[in-house]
Amino acid sequence: MSITLLLWIALGQSAPERLLVAAAYYLSGSWPIVGAVLGYWGPHHIAAAVGAWFGTSLLLASPWGTPPRRGGLLAALVSTALPPLGVIGWLSPLTAAGALFPATGWLGIIYLMMMTVALPSALHGNTAARWLLASLIGLALGANCAARLAPEPHLPSG
């Protein structure tokens, strides 16, 4: 799941290490771009297909090299999710909000952003950040239980 990208980036000790993790994530997830380019322009455009794959992966990985402390992780998350660099849904860790906090709407995205801000501090021993992270994980468990126990929606007649 894409939420693990946030954890691996927060654990990264140096900018090259964080960039390598992000590049591996985007390269492995966006390889279908090669097939899409070849399907659209034909098999004789293999160089363009591979270039599009590497180019988009490296562009999306570039913001993750910033230090994860003091909002760097949140800035990278937002910059890779919003245009012009990114699009929500295409390998964005923001899509994890729907799995972690189902049926919470915009609050789920806010909770995920709070987790993103708290994660680096919690990994470096900040007690308040650990409590915040633990309470957000508890909230995620509660949201999943509530979504699981909620009755199935019924289609209207006709």
N, CA and C atoms as an extended XYZ file, in Angstrom:
474
Properties=species:S:1:pos:R:3:atomname:S:1:resname:S:1:resid:I:1 pbc="F F F"
N         0.840       -1.170        0.000 N   MET     1
C         0.000        0.000        0.000 CA  MET     1
C         0.890        1.241        0.000 C   MET     1
N         0.374        2.298       -0.552 N   SER     2
C         1.172        3.507       -0.726 CA  SER     2
C         1.514        4.212        0.582 C   SER     2
N         0.830        3.887        1.674 N   ILE     3
C         1.135        4.530        2.956 CA  ILE     3
C         2.526        4.127        3.437 C   ILE     3
N         3.016        2.977        3.012 N   THR     4
C         4.351        2.553        3.442 CA  THR     4
C         5.439        3.450        2.869 C   THR     4
N         5.163        4.129        1.765 N   LEU     5
C         6.144        5.074        1.230 CA  LEU     5
C         6.470        6.140        2.274 C   LEU     5
N         5.458        6.624        2.966 N   LEU     6
C         5.682        7.640        3.991 CA  LEU     6
C         6.592        7.116        5.095 C   LEU     6
N         6.379        5.881        5.506 N   LEU     7
C         7.210        5.293        6.557 CA  LEU     7
C         8.651        5.129        6.099 C   LEU     7
N         8.853        4.596        4.906 N   TRP     8
C        10.220        4.388        4.396 CA  TRP     8
C        10.941        5.710        4.182 C   TRP     8
N        10.233        6.726        3.729 N   ILE     9
C        10.856        8.040        3.545 CA  ILE     9
C        11.224        8.627        4.907 C   ILE     9
N        10.330        8.494        5.894 N   ALA    10
C        10.614        9.034        7.225 CA  ALA    10
C        11.800        8.324        7.875 C   ALA    10
N        12.004        7.063        7.538 N   LEU    11
C        13.131        6.318        8.093 CA  LEU    11
C        14.442        6.620        7.374 C   LEU    11
N        14.378        7.235        6.197 N   GLY    12
C        15.586        7.542        5.419 CA  GLY    12
C        16.499        8.505        6.151 C   GLY    12
N        17.788        8.209        6.145 N   GLN    13
C        18.759        9.024        6.873 CA  GLN    13
C        19.329       10.170        6.039 C   GLN    13
N        19.341       10.011        4.723 N   SER    14
C        19.946       11.023        3.861 CA  SER    14
C        19.045       11.275        2.652 C   SER    14
N        19.285       12.401        1.993 N   ALA    15
C        18.495       12.742        0.807 CA  ALA    15
C        18.648       11.697       -0.301 C   ALA    15
N        19.874       11.224       -0.616 N   PRO    16
C        19.977       10.198       -1.657 CA  PRO    16
C        19.230        8.908       -1.297 C   PRO    16
N        19.241        8.553       -0.025 N   GLU    17
C        18.530        7.351        0.399 CA  GLU    17
C        17.026        7.520        0.214 C   GLU    17
N        16.496        8.680        0.608 N   ARG    18
C        15.064        8.952        0.445 CA  ARG    18
C        14.688        9.012       -1.039 C   ARG    18
N        15.543        9.608       -1.849 N   LEU    19
C        15.274        9.661       -3.290 CA  LEU    19
C        15.279        8.275       -3.909 C   LEU    19
N        16.193        7.435       -3.481 N   LEU    20
C        16.275        6.068       -4.005 CA  LEU    20
C        15.016        5.277       -3.654 C   LEU    20
N        14.548        5.420       -2.422 N   VAL    21
C        13.321        4.735       -2.007 CA  VAL    21
C        12.141        5.221       -2.841 C   VAL    21
N        12.008        6.525       -2.984 N   ALA    22
C        10.893        7.082       -3.752 CA  ALA    22
C        10.990        6.698       -5.228 C   ALA    22
N        12.197        6.723       -5.781 N   ALA    23
C        12.367        6.338       -7.190 CA  ALA    23
C        11.993        4.868       -7.396 C   ALA    23
N        12.397        3.996       -6.472 N   ALA    24
C        12.030        2.581       -6.585 CA  ALA    24
C        10.513        2.409       -6.517 C   ALA    24
N         9.869        3.169       -5.629 N   TYR    25
C         8.410        3.105       -5.496 CA  TYR    25
C         7.723        3.527       -6.796 C   TYR    25
N         8.116        4.667       -7.337 N   TYR    26
C         7.466        5.170       -8.546 CA  TYR    26
C         7.846        4.362       -9.791 C   TYR    26
N         9.091        3.907       -9.882 N   LEU    27
C         9.476        3.080      -11.031 CA  LEU    27
C         8.719        1.758      -11.045 C   LEU    27
N         8.558        1.154       -9.879 N   SER    28
C         7.849       -0.128       -9.846 CA  SER    28
C         6.348        0.046      -10.066 C   SER    28
N         5.800        1.164       -9.636 N   GLY    29
C         4.366        1.364       -9.782 CA  GLY    29
C         3.927        1.945      -11.107 C   GLY    29
N         4.830        2.615      -11.810 N   SER    30
C         4.413        3.290      -13.042 CA  SER    30
C         4.911        2.617      -14.317 C   SER    30
N         5.405        1.395      -14.207 N   TRP    31
C         5.898        0.732      -15.413 CA  TRP    31
C         4.819        0.532      -16.484 C   TRP    31
N         3.502        0.476      -16.166 N   PRO    32
C         2.503        0.365      -17.237 CA  PRO    32
C         2.491        1.542      -18.204 C   PRO    32
N         3.177        2.638      -17.859 N   ILE    33
C         3.272        3.763      -18.787 CA  ILE    33
C         3.918        3.324      -20.100 C   ILE    33
N         4.879        2.409      -20.006 N   VAL    34
C         5.554        1.928      -21.220 CA  VAL    34
C         4.531        1.305      -22.167 C   VAL    34
N         3.696        0.425      -21.658 N   GLY    35
C         2.665       -0.201      -22.488 CA  GLY    35
C         1.651        0.787      -23.023 C   GLY    35
N         1.308        1.783      -22.206 N   ALA    36
C         0.337        2.785      -22.654 CA  ALA    36
C         0.897        3.620      -23.799 C   ALA    36
N         2.155        4.033      -23.672 N   VAL    37
C         2.773        4.827      -24.747 CA  VAL    37
C         2.907        3.983      -26.010 C   VAL    37
N         3.338        2.741      -25.871 N   LEU    38
C         3.478        1.873      -27.048 CA  LEU    38
C         2.122        1.579      -27.686 C   LEU    38
N         1.082        1.419      -26.855 N   GLY    39
C        -0.251        1.172      -27.395 CA  GLY    39
C        -0.811        2.376      -28.128 C   GLY    39
N        -0.420        3.561      -27.704 N   TYR    40
C        -0.938        4.779      -28.328 CA  TYR    40
C        -0.146        5.164      -29.578 C   TYR    40
N         1.195        5.134      -29.481 N   TRP    41
C         2.032        5.587      -30.588 CA  TRP    41
C         2.635        4.463      -31.409 C   TRP    41
N         2.565        3.248      -30.933 N   GLY    42
C         3.087        2.124      -31.700 CA  GLY    42
C         4.429        1.634      -31.178 C   GLY    42
N         4.806        0.423      -31.577 N   PRO    43
C         6.007       -0.220      -31.039 CA  PRO    43
C         7.324        0.447      -31.442 C   PRO    43
N         7.310        1.285      -32.453 N   HIS    44
C         8.556        1.932      -32.872 CA  HIS    44
C         8.913        3.139      -31.988 C   HIS    44
N         8.116        3.409      -30.958 N   HIS    45
C         8.394        4.519      -30.042 CA  HIS    45
C         8.851        4.013      -28.660 C   HIS    45
N         9.641        2.958      -28.642 N   ILE    46
C        10.093        2.373      -27.371 CA  ILE    46
C        10.943        3.365      -26.568 C   ILE    46
N        11.753        4.167      -27.226 N   ALA    47
C        12.586        5.138      -26.505 CA  ALA    47
C        11.710        6.184      -25.808 C   ALA    47
N        10.663        6.631      -26.465 N   ALA    48
C         9.748        7.587      -25.852 CA  ALA    48
C         9.009        6.947      -24.680 C   ALA    48
N         8.643        5.685      -24.815 N   ALA    49
C         7.928        4.985      -23.750 CA  ALA    49
C         8.798        4.831      -22.506 C   ALA    49
N        10.033        4.401      -22.700 N   VAL    50
C        10.943        4.238      -21.565 CA  VAL    50
C        11.297        5.604      -20.973 C   VAL    50
N        11.470        6.601      -21.825 N   GLY    51
C        11.741        7.958      -21.347 CA  GLY    51
C        10.594        8.522      -20.519 C   GLY    51
N         9.363        8.271      -20.956 N   ALA    52
C         8.199        8.726      -20.190 CA  ALA    52
C         8.138        8.028      -18.839 C   ALA    52
N         8.449        6.736      -18.825 N   TRP    53
C         8.434        5.963      -17.582 CA  TRP    53
C         9.475        6.499      -16.595 C   TRP    53
N        10.721        6.612      -17.055 N   PHE    54
C        11.780        7.119      -16.178 CA  PHE    54
C        11.549        8.577      -15.800 C   PHE    54
N        11.150        9.391      -16.765 N   GLY    55
C        10.961       10.817      -16.506 CA  GLY    55
C         9.896       11.099      -15.468 C   GLY    55
N         8.720       10.475      -15.632 N   THR    56
C         7.653       10.707      -14.658 CA  THR    56
C         8.018       10.147      -13.290 C   THR    56
N         8.676        8.998      -13.264 N   SER    57
C         9.068        8.403      -11.982 CA  SER    57
C        10.071        9.277      -11.250 C   SER    57
N        11.040        9.792      -11.949 N   LEU    58
C        12.052       10.633      -11.309 CA  LEU    58
C        11.493       11.990      -10.894 C   LEU    58
N        10.581       12.543      -11.703 N   LEU    59
C         9.939       13.807      -11.312 CA  LEU    59
C         9.108       13.638      -10.050 C   LEU    59
N         8.345       12.548       -9.974 N   LEU    60
C         7.530       12.321       -8.786 CA  LEU    60
C         8.376       11.955       -7.569 C   LEU    60
N         9.541       11.369       -7.768 N   ALA    61
C        10.414       11.004       -6.646 CA  ALA    61
C        11.174       12.208       -6.099 C   ALA    61
N        11.386       13.227       -6.920 N   SER    62
C        12.252       14.339       -6.525 CA  SER    62
C        11.823       15.077       -5.246 C   SER    62
N        10.546       15.344       -4.989 N   PRO    63
C        10.216       16.060       -3.743 CA  PRO    63
C        10.482       15.249       -2.468 C   PRO    63
N        10.563       13.943       -2.583 N   TRP    64
C        10.744       13.099       -1.405 CA  TRP    64
C        12.169       13.147       -0.861 C   TRP    64
N        13.074       13.802       -1.528 N   GLY    65
C        14.441       13.949       -1.031 CA  GLY    65
C        14.574       15.005        0.042 C   GLY    65
N        13.531       15.810        0.239 N   THR    66
C        13.587       16.846        1.273 CA  THR    66
C        13.595       16.193        2.651 C   THR    66
N        14.174       16.865        3.634 N   PRO    67
C        14.181       16.290        4.982 CA  PRO    67
C        12.749       16.083        5.492 C   PRO    67
N        12.459       14.923        6.115 N   PRO    68
C        11.094       14.645        6.539 CA  PRO    68
C        10.629       15.484        7.728 C   PRO    68
N        11.546       16.091        8.458 N   ARG    69
C        11.146       16.893        9.613 CA  ARG    69
C        10.645       18.263        9.178 C   ARG    69
N         9.934       18.912       10.080 N   ARG    70
C         9.409       20.270        9.887 CA  ARG    70
C         8.558       20.420        8.633 C   ARG    70
N         7.701       19.468        8.394 N   GLY    71
C         6.752       19.583        7.303 CA  GLY    71
C         7.255       19.153        5.943 C   GLY    71
N         8.489       18.670        5.843 N   GLY    72
C         9.016       18.247        4.548 CA  GLY    72
C         8.259       17.075        3.962 C   GLY    72
N         7.833       16.143        4.806 N   LEU    73
C         7.072       14.993        4.350 CA  LEU    73
C         5.698       15.426        3.835 C   LEU    73
N         5.066       16.351        4.549 N   LEU    74
C         3.763       16.860        4.115 CA  LEU    74
C         3.895       17.653        2.819 C   LEU    74
N         4.943       18.453        2.701 N   ALA    75
C         5.161       19.226        1.470 CA  ALA    75
C         5.368       18.295        0.278 C   ALA    75
N         6.121       17.218        0.471 N   ALA    76
C         6.328       16.261       -0.617 CA  ALA    76
C         5.027       15.556       -0.973 C   ALA    76
N         4.238       15.208        0.031 N   LEU    77
C         2.955       14.544       -0.203 CA  LEU    77
C         2.023       15.432       -1.018 C   LEU    77
N         1.930       16.692       -0.644 N   VAL    78
C         1.043       17.612       -1.348 CA  VAL    78
C         1.563       17.905       -2.755 C   VAL    78
N         2.876       18.106       -2.892 N   SER    79
C         3.417       18.443       -4.217 CA  SER    79
C         3.328       17.285       -5.201 C   SER    79
N         3.332       16.048       -4.726 N   THR    80
C         3.200       14.911       -5.645 CA  THR    80
C         1.752       14.515       -5.873 C   THR    80
N         0.829       15.155       -5.160 N   ALA    81
C        -0.578       14.827       -5.328 CA  ALA    81
C        -1.332       15.848       -6.162 C   ALA    81
N        -0.833       17.068       -6.203 N   LEU    82
C        -1.552       18.127       -6.901 CA  LEU    82
C        -0.859       18.509       -8.202 C   LEU    82
N        -1.629       18.958       -9.191 N   PRO    83
C        -1.007       19.425      -10.429 CA  PRO    83
C        -0.106       20.612      -10.149 C   PRO    83
N         0.900       20.835      -10.904 N   PRO    84
C         1.215       20.213      -12.174 CA  PRO    84
C         2.055       18.944      -12.053 C   PRO    84
N         2.647       18.663      -10.907 N   LEU    85
C         3.533       17.506      -10.795 CA  LEU    85
C         2.768       16.204      -10.682 C   LEU    85
N         1.765       16.155       -9.862 N   GLY    86
C         1.088       14.894       -9.614 CA  GLY    86
C        -0.403       14.966       -9.825 C   GLY    86
N        -1.001       13.803       -9.736 N   VAL    87
C        -2.434       13.668       -9.849 CA  VAL    87
C        -2.867       12.705       -8.747 C   VAL    87
N        -3.843       13.108       -7.942 N   ILE    88
C        -4.312       12.224       -6.875 CA  ILE    88
C        -4.868       10.953       -7.500 C   ILE    88
N        -4.441        9.836       -6.991 N   GLY    89
C        -4.900        8.553       -7.488 CA  GLY    89
C        -3.816        7.797       -8.219 C   GLY    89
N        -2.852        8.497       -8.794 N   TRP    90
C        -1.794        7.806       -9.521 CA  TRP    90
C        -0.585        7.683       -8.608 C   TRP    90
N        -0.540        6.589       -7.859 N   LEU    91
C         0.540        6.271       -6.929 CA  LEU    91
C         0.667        7.265       -5.783 C   LEU    91
N        -0.368        8.033       -5.524 N   SER    92
C        -0.311        9.012       -4.448 CA  SER    92
C        -0.584        8.345       -3.109 C   SER    92
N         0.246        8.613       -2.097 N   PRO    93
C        -0.058        8.080       -0.767 CA  PRO    93
C        -1.362        8.615       -0.188 C   PRO    93
N        -1.912        9.688       -0.757 N   LEU    94
C        -3.199       10.198       -0.287 CA  LEU    94
C        -4.335        9.202       -0.516 C   LEU    94
N        -4.162        8.290       -1.472 N   THR    95
C        -5.203        7.290       -1.701 CA  THR    95
C        -5.337        6.347       -0.517 C   THR    95
N        -4.331        6.286        0.348 N   ALA    96
C        -4.408        5.447        1.544 CA  ALA    96
C        -5.437        5.967        2.529 C   ALA    96
N        -5.835        7.212        2.412 N   ALA    97
C        -6.827        7.777        3.329 CA  ALA    97
C        -8.137        6.997        3.252 C   ALA    97
N        -8.499        6.556        2.078 N   GLY    98
C        -9.730        5.784        1.924 CA  GLY    98
C        -9.665        4.417        2.562 C   GLY    98
N        -8.483        3.814        2.609 N   ALA    99
C        -8.328        2.513        3.247 CA  ALA    99
C        -8.168        2.646        4.756 C   ALA    99
N        -7.461        3.676        5.194 N   LEU   100
C        -7.240        3.856        6.627 CA  LEU   100
C        -8.464        4.435        7.332 C   LEU   100
N        -9.125        5.373        6.689 N   PHE   101
C       -10.257        6.068        7.295 CA  PHE   101
C       -11.476        6.016        6.369 C   PHE   101
N       -12.052        4.831        6.170 N   PRO   102
C       -13.169        4.725        5.225 CA  PRO   102
C       -14.400        5.496        5.702 C   PRO   102
N       -15.126        6.022        4.758 N   ALA   103
C       -16.386        6.731        4.990 CA  ALA   103
C       -16.215        7.983        5.844 C   ALA   103
N       -15.029        8.569        5.858 N   THR   104
C       -14.824        9.792        6.631 CA  THR   104
C       -14.676       11.012        5.734 C   THR   104
N       -14.644       10.821        4.433 N   GLY   105
C       -14.574       11.945        3.499 CA  GLY   105
C       -13.296       12.745        3.656 C   GLY   105
N       -13.460       14.068        3.674 N   TRP   106
C       -12.310       14.966        3.770 CA  TRP   106
C       -11.583       14.810        5.101 C   TRP   106
N       -12.296       14.408        6.145 N   LEU   107
C       -11.635       14.202        7.435 CA  LEU   107
C       -10.567       13.117        7.328 C   LEU   107
N       -10.806       12.107        6.517 N   GLY   108
C        -9.811       11.051        6.317 CA  GLY   108
C        -8.521       11.593        5.726 C   GLY   108
N        -8.636       12.518        4.790 N   ILE   109
C        -7.443       13.133        4.206 CA  ILE   109
C        -6.732       13.987        5.246 C   ILE   109
N        -7.496       14.711        6.052 N   ILE   110
C        -6.889       15.521        7.114 CA  ILE   110
C        -6.189       14.628        8.128 C   ILE   110
N        -6.815       13.514        8.506 N   TYR   111
C        -6.193       12.582        9.448 CA  TYR   111
C        -4.902       12.005        8.870 C   TYR   111
N        -4.926       11.669        7.571 N   LEU   112
C        -3.708       11.133        6.949 CA  LEU   112
C        -2.607       12.187        6.933 C   LEU   112
N        -2.959       13.431        6.675 N   MET   113
C        -1.956       14.494        6.696 CA  MET   113
C        -1.406       14.698        8.110 C   MET   113
N        -2.263       14.560        9.118 N   MET   114
C        -1.786       14.642       10.495 CA  MET   114
C        -0.813       13.505       10.801 C   MET   114
N        -1.117       12.308       10.280 N   MET   115
C        -0.202       11.179       10.459 CA  MET   115
C         1.132       11.459        9.772 C   MET   115
N         1.063       12.077        8.606 N   THR   116
C         2.270       12.397        7.848 CA  THR   116
C         3.150       13.378        8.607 C   THR   116
N         2.531       14.349        9.266 N   VAL   117
C         3.299       15.330       10.032 CA  VAL   117
C         3.866       14.699       11.301 C   VAL   117
N         3.101       13.828       11.955 N   ALA   118
C         3.526       13.237       13.232 CA  ALA   118
C         4.544       12.116       13.067 C   ALA   118
N         4.537       11.430       11.939 N   LEU   119
C         5.375       10.243       11.760 CA  LEU   119
C         6.868       10.499       11.968 C   LEU   119
N         7.482       11.478       11.322 N   PRO   120
C         8.926       11.658       11.535 CA  PRO   120
C         9.285       11.962       12.988 C   PRO   120
N         8.492       12.794       13.652 N   SER   121
C         8.771       13.122       15.048 CA  SER   121
C         8.581       11.908       15.947 C   SER   121
N         7.572       11.115       15.657 N   ALA   122
C         7.337        9.913       16.461 CA  ALA   122
C         8.478        8.913       16.304 C   ALA   122
N         9.014        8.811       15.109 N   LEU   123
C        10.141        7.893       14.883 CA  LEU   123
C        11.416        8.361       15.562 C   LEU   123
N        11.493        9.663       15.849 N   HIS   124
C        12.687       10.212       16.507 CA  HIS   124
C        12.465       10.437       18.006 C   HIS   124
N        11.430        9.809       18.580 N   GLY   125
C        11.267        9.796       20.017 CA  GLY   125
C        10.388       10.855       20.634 C   GLY   125
N         9.696       11.670       19.865 N   ASN   126
C         8.815       12.696       20.414 CA  ASN   126
C         7.568       12.030       20.997 C   ASN   126
N         7.384       12.166       22.298 N   THR   127
C         6.283       11.491       22.989 CA  THR   127
C         4.925       12.008       22.541 C   THR   127
N         4.780       13.316       22.386 N   ALA   128
C         3.492       13.878       21.950 CA  ALA   128
C         3.127       13.376       20.556 C   ALA   128
N         4.107       13.303       19.673 N   ALA   129
C         3.850       12.801       18.321 CA  ALA   129
C         3.463       11.322       18.358 C   ALA   129
N         4.064       10.568       19.253 N   ARG   130
C         3.712        9.149       19.379 CA  ARG   130
C         2.274        8.988       19.867 C   ARG   130
N         1.850        9.826       20.816 N   TRP   131
C         0.473        9.779       21.290 CA  TRP   131
C        -0.499       10.168       20.178 C   TRP   131
N        -0.148       11.186       19.420 N   LEU   132
C        -0.997       11.596       18.307 CA  LEU   132
C        -1.102       10.477       17.277 C   LEU   132
N         0.021        9.876       16.949 N   LEU   133
C         0.033        8.779       15.980 CA  LEU   133
C        -0.775        7.593       16.498 C   LEU   133
N        -0.620        7.258       17.767 N   ALA   134
C        -1.382        6.146       18.353 CA  ALA   134
C        -2.880        6.439       18.336 C   ALA   134
N        -3.267        7.667       18.636 N   SER   135
C        -4.693        7.995       18.622 CA  SER   135
C        -5.246        7.998       17.198 C   SER   135
N        -4.444        8.418       16.223 N   LEU   136
C        -4.896        8.361       14.828 CA  LEU   136
C        -5.016        6.927       14.337 C   LEU   136
N        -4.126        6.054       14.784 N   ILE   137
C        -4.237        4.636       14.423 CA  ILE   137
C        -5.488        4.044       15.059 C   ILE   137
N        -5.769        4.424       16.308 N   GLY   138
C        -7.007        3.990       16.947 CA  GLY   138
C        -8.236        4.501       16.211 C   GLY   138
N        -8.178        5.733       15.757 N   LEU   139
C        -9.271        6.308       14.973 CA  LEU   139
C        -9.453        5.544       13.663 C   LEU   139
N        -8.342        5.155       13.036 N   ALA   140
C        -8.411        4.369       11.798 CA  ALA   140
C        -9.064        3.015       12.057 C   ALA   140
N        -8.696        2.372       13.152 N   LEU   141
C        -9.327        1.094       13.501 CA  LEU   141
C       -10.818        1.270       13.740 C   LEU   141
N       -11.185        2.327       14.460 N   GLY   142
C       -12.599        2.600       14.700 CA  GLY   142
C       -13.358        2.885       13.418 C   GLY   142
N       -12.769        3.657       12.520 N   ALA   143
C       -13.431        3.960       11.246 CA  ALA   143
C       -13.613        2.697       10.412 C   ALA   143
N       -12.621        1.809       10.432 N   ASN   144
C       -12.748        0.557        9.690 CA  ASN   144
C       -13.823       -0.341       10.293 C   ASN   144
N       -13.893       -0.411       11.619 N   CYS   145
C       -14.938       -1.209       12.269 CA  CYS   145
C       -16.319       -0.642       11.952 C   CYS   145
N       -16.461        0.671       12.035 N   ALA   146
C       -17.753        1.305       11.748 CA  ALA   146
C       -18.160        1.093       10.291 C   ALA   146
N       -17.209        1.181        9.386 N   ALA   147
C       -17.522        0.978        7.965 CA  ALA   147
C       -17.899       -0.477        7.701 C   ALA   147
N       -17.263       -1.381        8.406 N   ARG   148
C       -17.552       -2.811        8.225 CA  ARG   148
C       -18.930       -3.168        8.774 C   ARG   148
N       -19.315       -2.540        9.886 N   LEU   149
C       -20.588       -2.853       10.531 CA  LEU   149
C       -21.763       -2.074        9.950 C   LEU   149
N       -21.489       -1.064        9.155 N   ALA   150
C       -22.564       -0.252        8.564 CA  ALA   150
C       -23.369       -1.094        7.581 C   ALA   150
N       -24.676       -0.862        7.538 N   PRO   151
C       -25.492       -1.626        6.578 CA  PRO   151
C       -25.148       -1.251        5.142 C   PRO   151
N       -25.310       -2.220        4.267 N   GLU   152
C       -25.063       -1.992        2.840 CA  GLU   152
C       -26.072       -0.996        2.294 C   GLU   152
N       -25.628       -0.069        1.445 N   PRO   153
C       -26.593        0.868        0.850 CA  PRO   153
C       -27.503        0.130       -0.133 C   PRO   153
N       -28.758        0.555       -0.179 N   HIS   154
C       -29.735       -0.058       -1.073 CA  HIS   154
C       -29.944        0.825       -2.290 C   HIS   154
N       -30.058        0.188       -3.435 N   LEU   155
C       -30.339        0.928       -4.661 CA  LEU   155
C       -31.792        1.383       -4.654 C   LEU   155
N       -32.057        2.572       -5.111 N   PRO   156
C       -33.448        3.009       -5.176 CA  PRO   156
C       -34.206        2.228       -6.245 C   PRO   156
N       -35.485        2.070       -6.061 N   SER   157
C       -36.263        1.320       -7.031 CA  SER   157
C       -36.383        2.124       -8.330 C   SER   157
N       -36.400        1.377       -9.422 N   GLY   158
C       -36.561        2.015      -10.722 CA  GLY   158
C       -35.286        2.500      -11.276 C   GLY   158
